[in-house]
Amino acid sequence: MSQAENDVVEHMLSSLTTSLLQNRIAPSDEQVMHHFGLACERAGLIATEEMAIRISREINEAQSMLEFIDRGADRLN
C-alpha cells in the first residue's frame, strides 16, 4: 500500500475508534463509508473499489483492537 493509503487507514481507525468511544455503539456501514470518503479526500486520493478492498483488509486486521475497545466501553456502562 502507498503511504497515502496508509494515511487513510490510520485516519479511519482513529475516527472510527473515536466514534465508537463517544457513541458506545459500532458505526453503521454508512458512517464507515463517510469516514472512508473523508479520509481519502484528506489524503488527496480518489476512492476506488480496488483501494477500498485493500484498506478494508487493513482495517479488518485492526478490528480486534476496535472490538477490544468496544468491550471496555461496555464495562463502563
Secondary structure, 3 states (H helix, E strand, C coil): CCHHHHHHHHHHHHHHHHHHHHHCCCCCHHHHHHHHHHHHHHHCCCCCHHHHHHHHHHHHHHHHHHHHHHHHHHHHC
